[in-house]
Amino acid sequence: MSRMSLILLVLATLGLAACGGDGGDGGSDGGSAASVTIVAGDLFFEHDGTSTEDGALTVEVAAGQVEVTLDNQGSTLHNFVIEELGDQKLAEAEGGGSDAGTVTLESGSYTFYCDIEGHREVGMQGTVTAG
């Protein structure tokens, strides 16, 4: 009987451990990235109705993992590069296509731009503010 009690205790403990989650730090981020869509057109970026054609474009996101989708509605190749992260290219799409990439951003401001020759110089750049 003592051996049977020990087996039941072990099984009950294992069952509770399986139901208890990871016991770690996974609560705050929920395991999924925030997402933002940037539209690229012929020599401009747009987000939520604001365009680099109209001047400065600032996109606000929560700090942490962010999935950036580049929706290229233009006719030529465009990409989304973050300067402060070593000119990291997150997404690149031919005209009419889309692409996405995920990045972890600490609180702060980051400059994004299209690195296709001449595109940044005519205004294809903006700022991502993570907070």
C-alpha positions in Angstrom: 0.0 0.0 0.0 2.8 2.4 0.7 4.3 1.8 -2.7 0.9 2.5 -4.3 0.6 5.7 -2.4 4.0 6.8 -3.6 3.1 6.0 -7.2 -0.1 8.0 -6.9 1.7 10.9 -5.4 4.3 11.0 -8.2 1.5 10.8 -10.8 -0.4 13.6 -9.2 2.7 15.8 -9.0 3.5 15.2 -12.7 -0.1 16.0 -13.6 0.0 19.3 -11.8 3.3 20.2 -13.3 1.9 19.6 -16.8 -1.0 21.9 -16.1 1.0 24.6 -14.5 2.5 26.5 -17.4 6.2 27.3 -17.8 6.6 29.0 -14.5 8.9 31.5 -16.3 8.7 35.0 -17.5 6.3 34.5 -20.5 3.4 36.5 -19.1 4.1 40.0 -20.3 4.7 39.5 -24.0 2.0 36.8 -24.6 4.4 35.2 -27.1 3.3 37.2 -30.1 4.8 40.3 -31.7 3.0 43.6 -32.2 2.5 44.3 -35.9 2.6 47.3 -38.1 2.0 47.6 -41.9 3.9 50.2 -43.9 2.8 50.9 -47.4 5.4 51.6 -50.0 4.5 53.5 -53.1 6.5 55.1 -55.9 9.0 57.0 -53.7 7.0 57.3 -50.5 6.1 55.4 -47.4 2.6 55.6 -45.8 1.1 54.5 -42.5 -2.4 55.1 -41.2 -3.1 57.8 -43.8 0.1 59.7 -43.2 2.7 59.8 -45.9 6.3 60.8 -46.3 5.0 62.8 -49.3 3.5 65.2 -46.7 6.6 65.5 -44.6 7.8 63.5 -41.6 6.3 60.1 -41.0 6.4 58.8 -37.4 5.2 55.3 -36.6 4.6 54.5 -32.9 4.9 50.9 -31.6 5.2 49.2 -28.2 8.8 48.3 -27.2 9.5 44.6 -27.7 9.0 42.3 -30.7 7.5 44.1 -33.7 6.5 42.5 -37.0 6.8 44.9 -39.8 4.9 44.2 -43.0 5.9 46.1 -46.1 3.0 46.3 -48.6 4.6 47.5 -51.8 1.8 49.2 -53.8 4.3 50.9 -56.1 5.7 49.6 -59.4 9.4 49.1 -58.4 11.4 47.3 -55.7 11.3 48.8 -52.2 12.5 47.7 -48.8 12.4 48.6 -45.1 15.7 49.2 -43.4 16.4 50.3 -39.8 19.5 52.5 -39.5 20.2 52.2 -35.8 20.2 48.4 -36.0 23.2 48.3 -38.3 21.1 49.1 -41.4 19.2 45.9 -40.9 16.8 45.1 -43.8 13.6 43.8 -42.4 11.5 43.4 -45.5 11.9 43.8 -49.3 9.2 43.5 -52.0 8.8 43.9 -55.7 6.1 46.2 -57.0 2.7 44.7 -56.0 4.2 42.3 -53.5 4.7 42.3 -49.8 7.2 41.0 -47.2 7.5 40.9 -43.5 10.2 40.8 -40.8 10.3 40.7 -37.1 12.6 42.8 -34.9 13.0 43.5 -31.2 13.0 47.2 -30.4 14.0 48.8 -27.1 12.4 52.1 -26.1 13.6 54.8 -28.3 13.5 56.3 -31.8 14.7 54.5 -34.9 15.1 55.8 -38.5 13.8 53.6 -41.2 14.3 54.1 -44.9 14.4 52.4 -48.4 18.0 51.7 -49.4 17.3 51.4 -53.1 19.6 53.9 -54.8 18.1 57.4 -54.7 14.9 56.5 -52.8 15.9 57.7 -49.4 17.2 61.0 -50.8 13.8 61.8 -52.2 12.0 61.2 -49.0 11.5 57.4 -48.4 12.4 57.6 -44.8 10.7 58.0 -41.4 10.9 57.3 -37.7 9.7 54.4 -35.6 9.2 55.3 -32.0 9.1 52.4 -29.6 7.8 53.0 -26.1 
